[in-house]
Amino acid sequence: MFQVRLKELRENAKLSQAALAKKVGVGQSTVGMWESGRNKPENSKLESLATLFNVSTDYLLGRPENFVPEVDTELTELIAKFKALDTHGKYVVSLLINAEFSRCQASADDALYDKYMRKSAEDRAAIDAAEDTTSASAR
């Protein structure tokens, strides 16, 4: 969507790719890559394009103009409380968060390991059963 909107805005402004590139401070090939969808601009260039064409960055990116990202109010409240803490409080909370994150990562890693080991045990049992059947029929 970005590439379509950019080309449309550029052509409506009667600008060549070279002219647009000069105004934004990039090479003509960069504008060509943006318009072909092979590359996307950095945020600073996206903002420059939005200012130049008097549109929002949301419009350039193909988002609806009334786009409102979902806000997690509980998380927003926790962040506000964290910001209100003194240095010691922030340090203690950071230690706790890092410890809990490590614990959860370890739990996830353990669950993955257990699943792998169960699957490996099932595979080994199936192989052993097949070998037993083969050796019994060979007798």
PAKE-204448 format. One record per residue (C-alpha): residue number from 1; x negated, y, z negated. Coordinates in Angstrom, 1 decimal. Example, Ala and Ser with C-alpha at 12.3 -4.5 7.8 and 13.67 -1.06 7.14 Angstrom:
(1,(-12.3,-4.5,-7.8))
(2,(-13.7,-1.1,-7.1))
END
This chain:
(1,(0.0,0.0,0.0))
(2,(-2.8,2.4,-0.8))
(3,(-4.3,2.1,2.7))
(4,(-1.0,2.9,4.3))
(5,(-0.3,5.9,2.1))
(6,(-3.8,7.3,2.6))
(7,(-3.7,7.0,6.4))
(8,(-0.2,8.5,6.4))
(9,(-1.2,11.5,4.2))
(10,(-4.4,12.0,6.2))
(11,(-2.6,12.0,9.6))
(12,(0.2,14.3,8.2))
(13,(-2.5,16.7,7.1))
(14,(-4.0,16.5,10.6))
(15,(-7.4,15.4,9.2))
(16,(-9.8,13.1,10.9))
(17,(-11.4,10.4,8.8))
(18,(-14.6,12.4,9.1))
(19,(-12.9,15.6,7.8))
(20,(-11.3,13.8,4.9))
(21,(-14.6,12.1,4.1))
(22,(-16.3,15.5,3.9))
(23,(-13.6,17.0,1.7))
(24,(-13.8,14.0,-0.8))
(25,(-17.6,13.7,-0.6))
(26,(-18.0,10.2,1.0))
(27,(-19.0,8.9,4.4))
(28,(-16.5,8.4,7.2))
(29,(-17.1,4.7,7.1))
(30,(-15.9,4.7,3.4))
(31,(-12.6,6.3,4.4))
(32,(-12.3,3.7,7.2))
(33,(-12.8,0.9,4.7))
(34,(-10.2,2.5,2.4))
(35,(-7.7,2.7,5.2))
(36,(-8.3,-0.8,6.4))
(37,(-8.0,-2.2,2.9))
(38,(-11.5,-3.6,2.7))
(39,(-12.4,-1.3,-0.2))
(40,(-10.7,0.9,-2.8))
(41,(-11.9,4.3,-4.1))
(42,(-13.4,4.8,-7.5))
(43,(-11.1,6.6,-9.9))
(44,(-12.8,9.9,-9.4))
(45,(-12.3,9.7,-5.7))
(46,(-8.7,8.6,-6.1))
(47,(-8.1,11.6,-8.3))
(48,(-9.7,13.8,-5.6))
(49,(-7.5,12.4,-2.9))
(50,(-4.4,12.9,-5.1))
(51,(-5.3,16.5,-5.7))
(52,(-6.2,17.2,-2.1))
(53,(-2.8,15.8,-0.9))
(54,(-0.8,17.1,-3.9))
(55,(0.5,13.7,-4.8))
(56,(0.1,11.5,-7.9))
(57,(-2.4,8.7,-8.2))
(58,(0.6,6.4,-8.8))
(59,(2.0,7.5,-5.4))
(60,(-1.3,6.8,-3.7))
(61,(-1.4,3.3,-5.3))
(62,(2.1,2.5,-4.2))
(63,(3.7,2.6,-7.7))
(64,(7.1,4.1,-8.1))
(65,(7.0,7.7,-9.2))
(66,(8.9,6.9,-12.4))
(67,(6.5,4.1,-13.3))
(68,(6.1,3.9,-17.1))
(69,(3.8,1.2,-18.4))
(70,(5.2,-1.0,-21.2))
(71,(4.0,0.2,-24.6))
(72,(3.5,-2.2,-27.4))
(73,(4.7,-0.1,-30.4))
(74,(3.3,-2.5,-33.0))
(75,(-0.1,-2.2,-31.4))
(76,(0.2,1.6,-31.1))
(77,(1.0,1.8,-34.8))
(78,(-2.0,-0.4,-35.7))
(79,(-4.3,1.7,-33.6))
(80,(-3.0,4.9,-35.2))
(81,(-3.6,3.4,-38.7))
(82,(-7.1,2.3,-37.7))
(83,(-7.9,5.8,-36.5))
(84,(-6.8,7.2,-39.8))
(85,(-9.2,5.0,-41.8))
(86,(-12.5,6.4,-43.1))
(87,(-15.8,4.9,-41.9))
(88,(-15.8,2.2,-44.6))
(89,(-12.2,1.1,-43.8))
(90,(-13.0,1.0,-40.1))
(91,(-16.1,-1.1,-40.8))
(92,(-14.1,-3.6,-43.0))
(93,(-11.3,-3.9,-40.4))
(94,(-13.8,-4.5,-37.6))
(95,(-15.5,-7.2,-39.6))
(96,(-12.1,-8.9,-40.2))
(97,(-11.1,-8.6,-36.5))
(98,(-14.4,-10.0,-35.3))
(99,(-14.2,-12.9,-37.8))
(100,(-10.6,-13.8,-36.7))
(101,(-11.4,-13.5,-33.1))
(102,(-14.3,-15.9,-33.5))
(103,(-12.1,-18.3,-35.4))
(104,(-9.4,-18.2,-32.7))
(105,(-12.0,-18.7,-30.0))
(106,(-13.5,-21.7,-31.9))
(107,(-9.9,-23.1,-32.2))
(108,(-9.3,-22.8,-28.5))
(109,(-12.7,-24.3,-27.7))
(110,(-12.0,-27.2,-30.2))
(111,(-8.6,-27.8,-28.6))
(112,(-10.2,-27.9,-25.1))
(113,(-12.9,-30.3,-26.3))
(114,(-10.2,-32.6,-28.0))
(115,(-8.2,-32.6,-24.8))
(116,(-11.3,-33.5,-22.8))
(117,(-12.3,-36.3,-25.2))
(118,(-8.7,-37.8,-25.2))
(119,(-8.7,-37.8,-21.4))
(120,(-12.2,-39.3,-21.3))
(121,(-11.1,-42.0,-23.7))
(122,(-8.0,-42.8,-21.6))
(123,(-10.2,-43.0,-18.5))
(124,(-12.7,-45.3,-20.3))
(125,(-9.9,-47.5,-21.4))
(126,(-8.4,-47.7,-17.9))
(127,(-11.9,-48.6,-16.5))
(128,(-12.4,-51.3,-19.2))
(129,(-9.0,-52.8,-18.5))
(130,(-9.7,-52.9,-14.7))
(131,(-13.1,-54.5,-15.4))
(132,(-11.4,-57.1,-17.6))
(133,(-8.8,-57.9,-15.0))
(134,(-11.5,-58.2,-12.3))
(135,(-13.7,-60.5,-14.4))
(136,(-10.8,-62.7,-15.4))
(137,(-9.7,-63.2,-11.8))
(138,(-13.3,-64.0,-10.7))
(139,(-13.3,-67.0,-13.1))
END
